[in-house]
Structures are given as structure tokens and as C-alpha cells.
Amino acid sequence: MELKEKIVKAFDQRFGGKGTLYASAGRINLIGEHTDYNGGFVFPGAIDKVIMADISPNGTDTVNLYSIDLDEKSSFGLSEEDAPSQQ
């Protein structure tokens, strides 16, 4: 099964309904992440990895996440005191 299909199917099974699929291509910086801010040079390049997410508003102030790769879920609120803890 193609990655997009796998994500859309998992979203429907876990949250019900259809979301909007977003994707961001992977990249690397060979010389450094912040070198360009100091007037130096960077050498970014694309890689064959991607991150994808299927997203839909749920009508609440709670964000519900699920990772297919890790088979883990998390929920947190939108206010500062409800932010997820750092691990």
C-alpha cells in the first residue's frame, strides 16, 4: 500500500472521516543549519525522505495525534498549561 493511502486509511479508522493530507520533503544542510545567519555559506540538499500528516479540525481545544510509525498516540490542549511535556 502506498504511504498516502496508508495514512488516509489510518486517519479514517482512528478519527473517522476525511482530513487534508500535507507533505514536506526532507532536506539536509551539509555545512550547517545556522551558518547563513552569520554571512557564511550553506549547502542544502533534498533527500528521499518525507513527512506526511492528515489533519482535520475536531471542533475542540484538544489536539489528538497518532504516529503510524511509532504506533503511539498523544493528546494535548491549546493552552500553555495543557502543552505536552518534553521528554
N, C-alpha and C positions, 0 to 999 in steps of 0.2 A: 504494500500500500504506500502510495506517495505521502510525503511528510504533510503536505497541506491537507490531504484527505484525512489523515490520522488525527491531526489537530482539530479539524472541524467536527469529526465524529466524537472525539473525546469531550469537546466542549458541549455538544448537544446532549451526550449521555450524562455528564456531570451537572451541568447548569440548566439544561433544557433550552431549546430554541437555537436561534442563529445569531452569531456575533459578526464582527467585522475583523477580517484577518489582516494583520500587519506583519511586515517582514523587514529586517535590517541586515544588510550584507556585512560579513566580517571584514576586518582590516587590521593591519599591524603597522606600527611605526618602528622602523629599524634603527633610527638614530636616537629617538627619544620622544616621549609624549609631550613634554612642555618646552623643548628646545626652541621652538619657533617663537615663543613669547619673549625670548631674550635676544632676538635677532639672528638666531642660528638657523640651521637647515634641518628639515625633517625629510624622511623618505618613506611616506606611507604606501602601502600596497594592499590590494584586495586579496582575500583568501577564500577558499571554497567552503566556508562555514557560514551559517546564517542563524539568526534568532527569529522565531515566529511566535506571535501571540494572537489568539482570538479573543476579542474584547466586546463587551456589551454592558450598557448601564443596567443596574439592577433595581433602581428606584430607592436605594437606601444609602446611608452614610458608611457602609461597610464594603471593603474591597475583599473579594474572595479569589484566591489564586490556587492554581493546581499545576504542578510540573509533571508532564508525561515522563520525561527522562528520569527524574528522581522519585516518582510516584509519591509525592508529598504535597500536602495542602497547607494553606495558611490563610488566615483572615485577620484584618485589622481595620480600625476606624480611620476616618479622615482627619480627626483632631490630633493635636500633638501628643496628648496623653494616651491615645489609642495606637500610636505608631508601633510597628513591630520592633522587638528587641534586637540588638546587634549580637551576632554570635561570633 
